[in-house]
Amino acid sequence: MKTVKDVSEITGVSIRTLRYYDEIGLLKPTEITEAGYRLYDNKALEKLQEIMFFREFEIPLIDIKKIMDNPDYDKEQALLTQKSLLEQKRNRLNGINR
């Protein structure tokens, strides 16, 4: 299990943002200790990675939550689509630099 500070250091997502994601129900901690510390397991880190991919495309948090809460949400297909979009973005940016 990782603390909010650990997750922030690993991902570059601020502690404040992680707390906000908890507030809005986008990324709940796996566990909260008696002292009130938020702890995250590997599954939660994977979910955060998905959120970060969506944010890369400037998708609003409310829409990310709707997408990820949808019972028909296919994580694997979403990641493949995101990968393709990132490759397209990279190619477009590489074309600008020429």
N, C-alpha and C positions, 0 to 999 in steps of 0.2 A: 504494500500500500504506500502511496505517495501523498505527501502533504500538499497543500495549495502552493507553498513556496517551491517544493520540488517540481511540481507540474509547471509552474511558471518558468522556472529555470530551464527545464527540458524543452518546452514548446515556444517560449518567447511571448506567451499570452500573459498579460499582467494579472496580478492577484485580484485587482479590482474587477477586471473583466470576468474572471472565473467566478467571483462572488455574484456578479450581475447575472451570469448564465444560470447560476443556482436560483437566484431570485425569480427569474422569469420561467424557470422550469426547463430550460434548454439542456443544461448539463448538471444533473444532481450529483453530489458526492456519493460514493459508494457507501460511506459510513461517516457518521459524525461522532467523535469521541465524547466522553462525559465532560471533558474540558471545552467542548465546542469546536474542536479542530475538524476541518473537512479532510477526508481521506479519499483517494481515488485509486481504483484498481486498473489493471491493463485494459479491461473492457471500456472503462470510462475514458481512458486515454485514446483508445481507438475512436470512440465517439467524438472526442474533441478534435481529432485529426480530420474526421469527416466535416465537422463544423468549419474548421479552418479552410478546407478545400472550397466549401460553399462561399465562405467570406472572400476568398481569392477572386471570386467572380462578382463580388459586391452584392450578393443576394442578401436582402434584409433578414434580420434575425427572426422576425415573425414568420417569414416564409420558410426559413430553414426549419423552424420548429414544426410547421405544418407538414413539410415534406417528410421529416424524420419520424413524426408521430403517425403518419399514414400507415395503416396496416399492410398496404400493398407495396410499401417501400422496399426496394431490393438494393441492399447495401452494395453488393458486388457490381451490379449494373450501374449504380450511381458512380462508383469509383472508376469504372471503365469509361463512362461518359466524361467525368471530370478530367481523367487523364488525357482523353482525346482533345478536350477543350483547352487544356494547358499546352498541349503540343501545338495546337493551332495558334494560340496566343504567342508562344515562343517563336514560331515560324514567322508570324506577322511582325513581331518585334525585331527579329533578325533581318527581315526585309527592309525595315526602316533604317537600320544601322549601315546599310550598304551604300 
